[in-house]
Amino acid sequence: MPQQHILPVLYDLSVTIGGEIKLKSLLTRTLQRLLYHTSYSAGFVCLDVPPCHRAGELLNVEISAAVGDFELIAQIDRPRQLSCDLLRGCAGQAVQQTTLLQQLGITRSAYQTFFRLPLDSNGVIVLLSIEPPETPFKLDQVLQPVLTQLAKAIVLCRTHDAQQQAAKEAHDQLAHTLHQAEAQFKTLMDISPMGVCLSCDGIIEDCNDTFLKLFAYDRAEQLRGQPLTTCIAPAERSKAQELIRLRALGQAPEGTLEMTGARRDGSEFAFMASSRRVLTDQGPRTFSFIIDLTKQKRNERQLQSVNAMLRQVLETAPLRIFWKDQDSRFLGCNQAFARDAGFASPDELVGKFDSDMSWCEQAEMYRADDLLVMQSKTLRLNFEEPQTTPDGQTIWLRTSKVPLKNAAGENIGVLGIYDDITAQKRAQEQIHQLAHYDALTGLPNRALLQDGLHKAMAVSARTHRYGAVLFLDLDDFKSLNDSQGPAMGDGVLKEVGVRLTHCVREGGMVARSGGDLFIVMLEGLSLLANEAAAQAESVAERIRETLARPFELGAGHASITASVGIVLFGGSETSADSLLKHADTAMNQAKHAGRNTLRFFDPRMQTELETRLSLVSDLSQALTQSELVLYFQKQVDTLGQPTGAEVLLRWQHPQRGLVSPAAFIPLAEDTGLIIPIGLWVLQTACQQLKAWQTQAKLRHLALAVNVSARQFHQADFVDQVRRVLVQTAAKPSHLKLELTESVVLEHVEDTIAKMRELKLLGVSFSLDDFGTGYSSLQYLKRLPLDQIKIDQGFVRDITTDPNDAAIVQTIIAMTDAMGLNVIAEGVETPEQRAFLEQRGCHAFQGYYFGKPVPLAQFEAEINADTA
C-alpha cells in the first residue's frame, strides 16, 4: 500500500465506522472496507472471545460478522469452537496455517494465511487469504487508530441495538395490552347492566344492548347518527343540549344527574346519567352511562305514601323521630327532626344520608351507631352525642336507637328518637366552671389546683422528676384596694393572673386561692433537688420581675410586688395539703424577710439559694475585677504536632479560689452575664491570635472559641464578630467558633444565615458535643460547618464499649461523606488515639496531649514541642 494512500484509507475506514449505528451493519461494512484496502480475500469478526489458558485450546465463540466467503457467512451467529492460536494473540500476519484454518470448516477455499487484528473488550478481526497480500507497511500499526475507533463504536452500537430491541418489545407489549383492553372493554359494554352510549358532540355513534332496551330500540343502527337529545324528554332537551355544548368545551360538571328519558314509543321514564369525555385516536368522544330509576321512583312514591299515614302520629310527639334503611339512608322523620335538619318538610329528607346533612362531620359516628344496633339486634338507649346544626353551631342530643323490623321480624333498618339537651349540658358546664374556676380571673381555684397537684405528684413518683409549689401574696394589696377602689383592685388581680400564666411554661398551673393569694404549680423539673430548686427559683424571679412592671389600667396605674414561698415535691411522700401548708409557711417567711422576696421551705435549699445569689453577685463583678482568665488546651494532628487550641474560661475568685466552669457558666447563662463574658472571651482570643502572628512557632495556631446560645442569637452577633476582627487585626481564618447542637437547631434559618455571613468573613465553625443531642441530619447537612467534634463521652470507652465504638466510627464516616473535618476530644490514652486514627480521625484534643493550662505555660509547651 503506497504511503500517500494511508491517510485516505484511514479516512475511508473512519467514515465507514462513524456512519453506522447498528452492530451487524458496522461490522460487515468495516470488514468490506478492510478487505478492499488490504487485498485479503475474506474475513470475519468474533466478539466476546473468552480468555485463553494454554496454546491450542479450543474456545467457544460465535462469528459476529463475515465477508468474502459464503461458507463463512453461513456460520454467522452459530456457536462453534476455534483455536485460541487463531483468535488470541498480538496483531500480525501468519502464513502457512492450513491446518489451523481448516477449523473454520471451509471446503471451497484453501486459506493458508491470516492476519489477526485484536479489538478492545475481547474482540478480534481475522482477515483470510490463500497467499499473503503484498504491502510495504505494517497493517497492525497503520490500522491501530481505526481499530480503537471501531472498539468504541461497537460499544455504542450494542447499546443502540439494545435500546431499539427494548423499544420494540415495549411497543409490542403496548399493542398487545391495547388489544386486550379493547376486547375487555367491548365485553364489559355487552354485559353491563347499565346502558352505555358513545357519542361525538351530541351525535350517537354506538351503544350496548341495555341502552337499546331502556329506550325501546331493536338495533344500534336505529340510533347511530341521531342526536343524543332524541332519547331525552322534550321538556328537558334544551337542558341536555346545553350540557352537550359545555362538555364539548370541557366545562360540563362531573358527577351524576337525574333526567327524564323518551322511549321510541314516546313514553317517558326517569333515569340517572353520568358522562365522561375522553380523547381517542378519532378525536374527543363522550361515554354516557344510564341507570333506569323507574323502580326506585316507584318505591319512593310508595314510601312517601306510607310516611304520610304515619306522619300524623309522629308530628304530635314532643321528640325528634327518624328512621333509616340498612344503608343508613333516611326513609322518613317527623317535622321536628326535619326542622333541626334545616328542611321545610320531612319529604325533603327521604333518600338522603347523614353525609348530606349539616352534621356531615358526625356522619361516620352515626353510621357506626346504626350498624351496632342493626347487627347486635339490641337497643341502644339514652346515650349522648354531638350534632352540628345548619347554622354551624354544635348541640348535644340524648339519643335512643332500636332495630326497625318488618312484619316477618327481619331487620330492615333503625329507628331513632332524640331530644336536645344542649341547655342541660351548658348548665352542667357552668356548674363545673363555678366549682373549679375563679369567677374574677378565670384561673383554676384551689380545689382544681389540688386535683392537679395530686396528678402531678403521681407523675413525679413515676418519672422521679421534682415539682414545685409557689405561694404568692401581693404585698400591701389591701392599701391599693382601699386607696384606688375595688375596680382598680379587681383589674390588678386579673392582670396578675394574665402575667403569671405567661411566666409558667407548659405543664404548670396557675390558680387563685382567694383574695390576693395566687398559687403556681410547676411540673417536670430536674431529677436533682438542687437543680430543681434553681429552676423553681428562676421562675419565681421571673414572676417578681413581671409583677414589678407598672399596671396601666384605664386612666389609673398601680405598682405591686409579691412575696413568694416555694416548696419542692418528689413523688407522693408528702400529702398535697402538707405541701400547700409548707408553701404558705415559706411565703410568710418571705414577708417577714421584708417582702418582695422569696423563700424556700427547706432551710438547706434556702442556704443554697443564698449561695447562688452571692455567686451571681460576685460573677457580675468578675469582668471589671479582672478575675476571668483564659486557659488553652492543645489540638494536634496525626503526628502530634499542635494545630491550635480550644479556649477555656476560668474564674479565679479572690475568696473561693478557682471556681469550676460547671458552677458559674450556667449562672452566666441564666442571668444574661454570658453575653458580656462571651464578648470578652472573643476579644481576648482574637488579641492573642494577633500577638502570635509575630511569632514563628505560634503564628500557624488556630483558636476555637465556644459561643453560647444567648450570645449567638443576639441580633448583632455577626457585627460583634466583624468589629472584634477589625479592632484586633486577627486573621479570621485562625478563628474557629464552636457551637453546640442546641444552638444550631434553635431558630435554624436564622442560624444558617448568620453562619453564612461569618463564613464570608473567613471564620470557620465546629459543631461541639456532636451526638449528645437530637440533631436532625436534614438540618445538619444544610449548616455551613467545617468541623465536627466527637464528644468525649463517646471517646472515653471506645476501646471497651462496642456501642461507643460503633457510634464514633459512624460519626467519622458521616463527616467524611459530608466533606467535613472531624476532631475527637477527651483523648486520654494511646489506645484511644490509635483506634480513632485507624478509622479516619486525624485531629485530637485531650489530656493525652495536654491539659488546659494558662497562656504562658501553653506557649512554653508549644515552643518546646516545635524545638
Secondary structure by P-SEA (a helix, b strand, c coil): ccccaaaaaaaaaaaaaaacccaaaaaaaaaaaaaaaaccccccccccccccccccbbbbbbbccccccaaaaaacccccccccccccccccccccccccccccccccccccbbbbbbbccccbbbbbcccbbbbcccccccaaaaaaaaaaaaaaaaaaaaaaaaaaaaaaaaaaaaaaaaaaaaaaaaaccbbbbbbcccccccccaaaaaaacccccccccccccccccccccaaaaaaaaaaaaacccccbbbbbbbbccccbbbbbbbbbbbbbccccbbbbbbbbbaaaaaaaaaaaaaaaaaaaaaaaaccccccccccccccccccaaaaaaaccccccccccccccccccccaaaaaaaaaaaaaaacccccccccccccccccccccbbbbbbbbcccccccbbbbbbbbaaaaaaaaaaaaaaaccccccccccaaaaaaaaaaaaaaaaaaccccbbbbbbbcaaaaaaaaccaaaaaaaaaaaaaaaaaaccccbbbbbccccbbbbbbccccccaaaaaaaaaaaaaaaaaaaacccccccccccccbbbbbbbbccccccaaaaaaaaaaaaaaaaaacccccccccaaaaaaaaaaaaaaaaaaaccccccbbbbbbbbbcccccccbbbbbbbbbccccccccccccaaaaaaacaaaaaaaaaaaaaaaaaaaaccccccccbbbbbbbccccccccaaaaaaaaaaaaaccccccbbbbbcccccccaaaaaaaaaaaaaaabbbbbbcccccccccaaaaaacccccccccccccccccccaaaaaaaaaaaaaaaaabbbbbbcccccaaaaaaaaaacccccccccccccccaaaaaaaaaaaac
